[in-house]
Amino acid sequence: MRIHDQYELDFGTDVVEVRRTDRTGPGGHPVYADDTGIILAEISDRGEVRMLASGGHQDPAARVRARPVQPH
């Protein structure tokens, strides 16, 4: 799998679109953020998702699926 600029994160009940930032996460993979900057996720080139806390008192979701968004 390759690295994409945009993904949809599927939380089971909600879907959020995130875009690639210029940051990398603790695993060395790109960090993606939603428009608010509240939802942060590190997504590997194999589509593995690691949710990152953007502030205090957050409990990042454990099961999240990433789907690449194709450019229009």
Phi and psi in degrees as a GROMACS rama.xvg file:
@    title "Ramachandran Plot"
@    xaxis  label "Phi"
@    yaxis  label "Psi"
@TYPE xy
-106.371  169.774  ARG-2
-82.1289  132.994  ILE-3
-111.517  162.215  HIS-4
-83.1741  -26.4062  ASP-5
-138.081  145.981  GLN-6
-137.083  157.021  TYR-7
-102.626  128.003  GLU-8
-97.9502  122.348  LEU-9
-102.822  113.313  ASP-10
-95.0998  6.20983  PHE-11
96.7123  -45.1986  GLY-12
-111.975  -22.8229  THR-13
-131.43  152.404  ASP-14
-125.428  129.823  VAL-15
-126.982  134.852  VAL-16
-90.3996  133.267  GLU-17
-126.175  153.027  VAL-18
-120.8  151.674  ARG-19
-66.4294  137.529  ARG-20
-105.276  -178.512  THR-21
-89.9871  7.83748  ASP-22
-98.2911  160.767  ARG-23
-121.382  152.204  THR-24
-90.0471  -175.695  GLY-25
-62.2904  -23.387  PRO-26
-90.0163  0.814205  GLY-27
86.4156  6.50503  GLY-28
-99.8113  160.955  HIS-29
-61.2015  146.561  PRO-30
-100.136  136.399  VAL-31
-116.577  147.206  TYR-32
-137.005  151.547  ALA-33
-81.1058  178.257  ASP-34
-62.2765  -26.8286  ASP-35
-84.1682  -20.3275  THR-36
81.8073  1.90749  GLY-37
-79.6637  -39.7061  ILE-38
-92.87  118.089  ILE-39
-124.117  135.709  LEU-40
-144.55  137.275  ALA-41
-94.12  125.368  GLU-42
-122.767  123.536  ILE-43
-79.0593  170.37  SER-44
-70.3137  -8.21413  ASP-45
-100.506  6.01794  ARG-46
83.5423  11.5713  GLY-47
-77.7532  134.863  GLU-48
-110.971  131.577  VAL-49
-122.797  112.631  ARG-50
-74.2805  139.644  MET-51
-117.985  140.846  LEU-52
-75.5606  135.114  ALA-53
-103.225  -5.20748  SER-54
-166.64  -179.382  GLY-55
-74.2467  160.907  GLY-56
63.058  26.8992  HIS-57
-99.1181  146.481  GLN-58
-122.158  87.1766  ASP-59
-56.6883  139.12  PRO-60
-61.327  143.87  ALA-61
-89.1873  -36.581  ALA-62
-112.545  104.54  ARG-63
-134.701  136.3  VAL-64
-109.943  141.631  ARG-65
-110.281  130.304  ALA-66
-119.077  126.219  ARG-67
-63.1362  142.599  PRO-68
-101.144  122.861  VAL-69
-81.1657  138.893  GLN-70
-61.9319  147.366  PRO-71
